[in-house]
Amino acid sequence: MNELTIVLVTAALFGWALVSARLQRADLTPPIVFLALGGALAGLGLVDGSATPERFAPLVEVTLVWVLFSDAARLRAQQLRGDAGLLLRLLGLGLPLTIVVGWALAAWLFPQQGLWLAFVVAAALAPTDAALGLPVVTNPAVPSRIRRLLTVESGLNDGITTPVVLLAIAGAAAAAGVEDAEGAGPAVITLLIGVVVGAVIGGTGGWLLRRARQHGSAAEEFAGIGVLALALLAYAGAVEVGGNGFVAAFCAGLAFGMFAGPRAEGELAFLDQTGSLVSMLVWSVFGAVAVSVVLERITVLTVVYAVLSLTVVRMVPVALSLIGTGLDRPTVLFVGWFGPRGLASIVFALLALEALGHEADDAVAVIAVTILLSVLAHGLSAAPLAALYGRVSAASTSAPPASRP
């Protein structure tokens, strides 16, 4: 990356800070803006999209670590008791069905990729990103229960999907004969080690921070930095002992949220802000990669899969998982549609490129086209559909019950 590229990227970050409110009112979300920036940089020849995954691998990995830790740490059991049934349905039934349906569709449309790469595509596109539909989860017209449901689902499904994606990448690497590929079997062991290491580090760190607050030995302004470092410690610690760092980061976040006490929410603010910064950079990286990969490998079948992935593959499993919950049809359709593919899918795609090289190009092209379409479709539809659903929901709630004859 040359000096001109750094100037343009940092200027864009500062410019976004100046006009972000106006751009968001115009339905221009950060992913749209910074994805376009990355594409422009690649188009101008300022960034080499073919070399970007390897060069920016540390940034991509750190971003996923912080996102997984933050999402998991925000889970509060006492706040979710009323929604536990819906969440279990979406995550325990809807999410696996989404992966299975997406896998079958990818294997059917792209038989040349093989089953493992089809599995990578399906698993990488299963998690959702609430940030792409920010007007949905922040619009008070949408019932709070639905906003909370979409936010928590998005926060947890990336952590749940991460080991599945990593197993798929390991299997694809072994099937392709990639040097040093460990295969799916040994990968399971690394995942289990990551679970243990992450839980120990996150729980211990949360308990120590809580005790430090109680004894007045922790300065408020440094607590956020400590949490930021704790997430990286879980990742690095797991990798050091042969475990999976991403799974460790997610489990560390869960354990931290359990042991850190009631003030943990405020201590995550610095982590969230830092995560927002690096996520914008990752969107730019993805924009640079997408230009070369998509333009070279996009086909009609790729677009067909992307459209079906954002509609049938997501909405049908959601509808099936919510049968018997009492939610009306507009709500089921609304929840099913707002499953945008975003940051987690980008990171998974870049990790696949890093591990598989050009063997993953076709699969990454499918993922990239789906994300690009999601950024536009969900980003531009979030505000108007949230307002429409809010009116429909309010009307159905205030309507008098039908009189009986």
TAFEN-V220892 format. One record per residue. N is the residue number from 0. SS is DSSP state (2 for helix, 1 for strand, 0 for the rest). Layout:
n->N ss->SS
n->N ss->SS
This chain:
n->0 ss->0
n->1 ss->0
n->2 ss->2
n->3 ss->2
n->4 ss->2
n->5 ss->2
n->6 ss->2
n->7 ss->2
n->8 ss->2
n->9 ss->2
n->10 ss->2
n->11 ss->2
n->12 ss->2
n->13 ss->2
n->14 ss->2
n->15 ss->2
n->16 ss->2
n->17 ss->2
n->18 ss->2
n->19 ss->2
n->20 ss->2
n->21 ss->2
n->22 ss->2
n->23 ss->2
n->24 ss->2
n->25 ss->0
n->26 ss->0
n->27 ss->0
n->28 ss->0
n->29 ss->2
n->30 ss->2
n->31 ss->2
n->32 ss->2
n->33 ss->2
n->34 ss->2
n->35 ss->2
n->36 ss->2
n->37 ss->2
n->38 ss->2
n->39 ss->2
n->40 ss->2
n->41 ss->2
n->42 ss->2
n->43 ss->0
n->44 ss->0
n->45 ss->0
n->46 ss->0
n->47 ss->0
n->48 ss->2
n->49 ss->2
n->50 ss->2
n->51 ss->2
n->52 ss->2
n->53 ss->2
n->54 ss->2
n->55 ss->0
n->56 ss->2
n->57 ss->2
n->58 ss->2
n->59 ss->2
n->60 ss->2
n->61 ss->2
n->62 ss->2
n->63 ss->2
n->64 ss->2
n->65 ss->2
n->66 ss->2
n->67 ss->2
n->68 ss->2
n->69 ss->2
n->70 ss->2
n->71 ss->2
n->72 ss->2
n->73 ss->0
n->74 ss->0
n->75 ss->0
n->76 ss->2
n->77 ss->2
n->78 ss->2
n->79 ss->0
n->80 ss->2
n->81 ss->2
n->82 ss->2
n->83 ss->2
n->84 ss->2
n->85 ss->2
n->86 ss->2
n->87 ss->2
n->88 ss->2
n->89 ss->2
n->90 ss->2
n->91 ss->2
n->92 ss->2
n->93 ss->2
n->94 ss->2
n->95 ss->2
n->96 ss->2
n->97 ss->2
n->98 ss->2
n->99 ss->2
n->100 ss->2
n->101 ss->2
n->102 ss->2
n->103 ss->2
n->104 ss->2
n->105 ss->2
n->106 ss->2
n->107 ss->2
n->108 ss->2
n->109 ss->0
n->110 ss->2
n->111 ss->2
n->112 ss->2
n->113 ss->2
n->114 ss->2
n->115 ss->2
n->116 ss->2
n->117 ss->2
n->118 ss->2
n->119 ss->2
n->120 ss->2
n->121 ss->2
n->122 ss->2
n->123 ss->2
n->124 ss->0
n->125 ss->0
n->126 ss->0
n->127 ss->0
n->128 ss->0
n->129 ss->2
n->130 ss->2
n->131 ss->2
n->132 ss->2
n->133 ss->2
n->134 ss->2
n->135 ss->2
n->136 ss->2
n->137 ss->2
n->138 ss->0
n->139 ss->0
n->140 ss->0
n->141 ss->0
n->142 ss->0
n->143 ss->2
n->144 ss->2
n->145 ss->2
n->146 ss->2
n->147 ss->2
n->148 ss->2
n->149 ss->2
n->150 ss->2
n->151 ss->2
n->152 ss->2
n->153 ss->2
n->154 ss->2
n->155 ss->2
n->156 ss->2
n->157 ss->2
n->158 ss->2
n->159 ss->2
n->160 ss->2
n->161 ss->2
n->162 ss->2
n->163 ss->2
n->164 ss->2
n->165 ss->2
n->166 ss->2
n->167 ss->2
n->168 ss->2
n->169 ss->2
n->170 ss->2
n->171 ss->2
n->172 ss->2
n->173 ss->2
n->174 ss->2
n->175 ss->0
n->176 ss->0
n->177 ss->0
n->178 ss->0
n->179 ss->0
n->180 ss->0
n->181 ss->0
n->182 ss->2
n->183 ss->2
n->184 ss->2
n->185 ss->2
n->186 ss->2
n->187 ss->2
n->188 ss->2
n->189 ss->2
n->190 ss->2
n->191 ss->2
n->192 ss->2
n->193 ss->2
n->194 ss->2
n->195 ss->2
n->196 ss->2
n->197 ss->2
n->198 ss->2
n->199 ss->2
n->200 ss->2
n->201 ss->2
n->202 ss->2
n->203 ss->2
n->204 ss->2
n->205 ss->2
n->206 ss->2
n->207 ss->2
n->208 ss->2
n->209 ss->2
n->210 ss->2
n->211 ss->2
n->212 ss->2
n->213 ss->2
n->214 ss->0
n->215 ss->0
n->216 ss->0
n->217 ss->0
n->218 ss->0
n->219 ss->2
n->220 ss->2
n->221 ss->2
n->222 ss->2
n->223 ss->2
n->224 ss->2
n->225 ss->2
n->226 ss->2
n->227 ss->2
n->228 ss->2
n->229 ss->2
n->230 ss->2
n->231 ss->2
n->232 ss->2
n->233 ss->2
n->234 ss->2
n->235 ss->2
n->236 ss->2
n->237 ss->2
n->238 ss->2
n->239 ss->2
n->240 ss->0
n->241 ss->0
n->242 ss->0
n->243 ss->0
n->244 ss->2
n->245 ss->2
n->246 ss->2
n->247 ss->2
n->248 ss->2
n->249 ss->2
n->250 ss->2
n->251 ss->2
n->252 ss->2
n->253 ss->2
n->254 ss->2
n->255 ss->2
n->256 ss->2
n->257 ss->2
n->258 ss->2
n->259 ss->0
n->260 ss->0
n->261 ss->0
n->262 ss->0
n->263 ss->2
n->264 ss->2
n->265 ss->2
n->266 ss->2
n->267 ss->0
n->268 ss->2
n->269 ss->2
n->270 ss->2
n->271 ss->2
n->272 ss->2
n->273 ss->2
n->274 ss->2
n->275 ss->2
n->276 ss->2
n->277 ss->2
n->278 ss->2
n->279 ss->2
n->280 ss->2
n->281 ss->2
n->282 ss->2
n->283 ss->2
n->284 ss->2
n->285 ss->2
n->286 ss->2
n->287 ss->2
n->288 ss->2
n->289 ss->2
n->290 ss->2
n->291 ss->2
n->292 ss->2
n->293 ss->2
n->294 ss->2
n->295 ss->2
n->296 ss->2
n->297 ss->0
n->298 ss->0
n->299 ss->2
n->300 ss->2
n->301 ss->2
n->302 ss->2
n->303 ss->2
n->304 ss->2
n->305 ss->2
n->306 ss->2
n->307 ss->2
n->308 ss->2
n->309 ss->2
n->310 ss->0
n->311 ss->2
n->312 ss->2
n->313 ss->2
n->314 ss->2
n->315 ss->2
n->316 ss->2
n->317 ss->2
n->318 ss->2
n->319 ss->2
n->320 ss->2
n->321 ss->0
n->322 ss->0
n->323 ss->0
n->324 ss->0
n->325 ss->0
n->326 ss->0
n->327 ss->0
n->328 ss->2
n->329 ss->2
n->330 ss->2
n->331 ss->2
n->332 ss->2
n->333 ss->2
n->334 ss->2
n->335 ss->2
n->336 ss->2
n->337 ss->0
n->338 ss->0
n->339 ss->0
n->340 ss->0
n->341 ss->0
n->342 ss->2
n->343 ss->2
n->344 ss->2
n->345 ss->2
n->346 ss->2
n->347 ss->2
n->348 ss->2
n->349 ss->2
n->350 ss->2
n->351 ss->2
n->352 ss->2
n->353 ss->2
n->354 ss->2
n->355 ss->2
n->356 ss->2
n->357 ss->2
n->358 ss->2
n->359 ss->2
n->360 ss->2
n->361 ss->2
n->362 ss->2
n->363 ss->2
n->364 ss->2
n->365 ss->2
n->366 ss->2
n->367 ss->2
n->368 ss->2
n->369 ss->2
n->370 ss->2
n->371 ss->2
n->372 ss->2
n->373 ss->2
n->374 ss->2
n->375 ss->2
n->376 ss->2
n->377 ss->2
n->378 ss->2
n->379 ss->2
n->380 ss->2
n->381 ss->2
n->382 ss->2
n->383 ss->2
n->384 ss->2
n->385 ss->2
n->386 ss->2
n->387 ss->2
n->388 ss->2
n->389 ss->2
n->390 ss->2
n->391 ss->2
n->392 ss->2
n->393 ss->2
n->394 ss->2
n->395 ss->2
n->396 ss->2
n->397 ss->2
n->398 ss->0
n->399 ss->0
n->400 ss->0
n->401 ss->0
n->402 ss->0
n->403 ss->0
n->404 ss->0
